[in-house]
Amino acid sequence: MPNYKLTYFNIRGRGELIRYLFAYMDTAYEDIRITFSDWPAIKSSIPYGKLPILEIDGEVFHQSLAIGRYLAREAGLAGKSNLDQARIDGILDSIDDFLLVFPWRDADETKQKQRQEEYLANFAPELLSNLEKCLGDKLWFVGNSVTLADLFWDICSDTLEVYKPGFAQNYPKLLSVKDKVKSIPAIAAWIKKRPQTRE
Ligand SMILES: N[C@@H](CCC(=O)N[C@@H](CS)C(=O)NCC(=O)O)C(=O)O
């Protein structure tokens, strides 16, 4: 088995998909969590200057979704057909588009909170209703078993819930996907033992 070393911050954020996948596969890895104060000194040594990175037998891989797709293929969670892979990618990229434009930080904290609330009020309903439409009456987003899309939805919606409690409360089918992901024994065990962080 390859030697895996994940480097990220001590948050769930963009590292959590990778951690979920390792938990799901019951695969050993080093979960290195660097502090924000140490980051400026480390940044220039990291290709592309962003985290997470995953070292696989010493080779550095970057971009959380590229790493997530690779691990999902190893785990059998990447879709059973080429078309299913495209369906999964559509969901990942739609959620990612939403997160990329989210106003995470603003020098002025009051303004930051206001911009986040406005963004969620204006744009979350469209994302959520599109996701619910895509789910339809199925139990999982794609096919008839859990895939990378369900894991990513669960993780990202947990984060958005921190910024807007009840973020997806009007979308019971989407919430039921989260319940099912969190009931997978390996994921439930990981959630129980992982470091508790705000996001
Ligand atoms: N698309 C990239 C985004 C990576 C990214 O922006 N990482 C942030 C943390 S979530 C980071 O490294 N920030 C520190 C910096 O840019 O200096 C991915 O998904 O891996």
The ligand as an SDF file (V2000), in Angstrom:
LIG
                    3D

 20 19  0  0  0  0  0  0  0  0999 V2000
   -8.7690   24.5960   -5.3860 N   0  0  0  0  0  0  0  0  0  0  0  0
   -7.8160   24.3550   -4.3190 C   0  0  0  0  0  0  0  0  0  0  0  0
   -7.9070   25.5040   -3.3280 C   0  0  0  0  0  0  0  0  0  0  0  0
   -6.7790   25.4360   -2.3190 C   0  0  0  0  0  0  0  0  0  0  0  0
   -6.8610   26.5750   -1.3390 C   0  0  0  0  0  0  0  0  0  0  0  0
   -7.2850   27.7030   -1.6870 O   0  0  0  0  0  0  0  0  0  0  0  0
   -6.4250   26.3140   -0.1260 N   0  0  0  0  0  0  0  0  0  0  0  0
   -6.4580   27.3130    0.9170 C   0  0  0  0  0  0  0  0  0  0  0  0
   -7.0260   26.6990    2.1970 C   0  0  0  0  0  0  0  0  0  0  0  0
   -8.6350   26.0700    1.9610 S   0  0  0  0  0  0  0  0  0  0  0  0
   -5.0330   27.7770    1.2060 C   0  0  0  0  0  0  0  0  0  0  0  0
   -4.0850   27.0480    1.0090 O   0  0  0  0  0  0  0  0  0  0  0  0
   -4.9120   29.0100    1.6920 N   0  0  0  0  0  0  0  0  0  0  0  0
   -3.6570   29.5650    2.1110 C   0  0  0  0  0  0  0  0  0  0  0  0
   -3.0240   30.4240    1.0670 C   0  0  0  0  0  0  0  0  0  0  0  0
   -3.5780   30.5870   -0.0400 O   0  0  0  0  0  0  0  0  0  0  0  0
   -1.9550   30.9680    1.3700 O   0  0  0  0  0  0  0  0  0  0  0  0
   -8.1270   23.0060   -3.6580 C   0  0  0  0  0  0  0  0  0  0  0  0
   -9.2970   22.5960   -3.6710 O   0  0  0  0  0  0  0  0  0  0  0  0
   -7.2080   22.3530   -3.1660 O   0  0  0  0  0  0  0  0  0  0  0  0
  1  2  1  0
  2  3  1  0
  2 18  1  0
  3  4  1  0
  4  5  1  0
  5  6  2  0
  5  7  1  0
  7  8  1  0
  8  9  1  0
  8 11  1  0
  9 10  1  0
 11 12  2  0
 11 13  1  0
 13 14  1  0
 14 15  1  0
 15 16  2  0
 15 17  1  0
 18 19  2  0
 18 20  1  0
M  END
$$$$
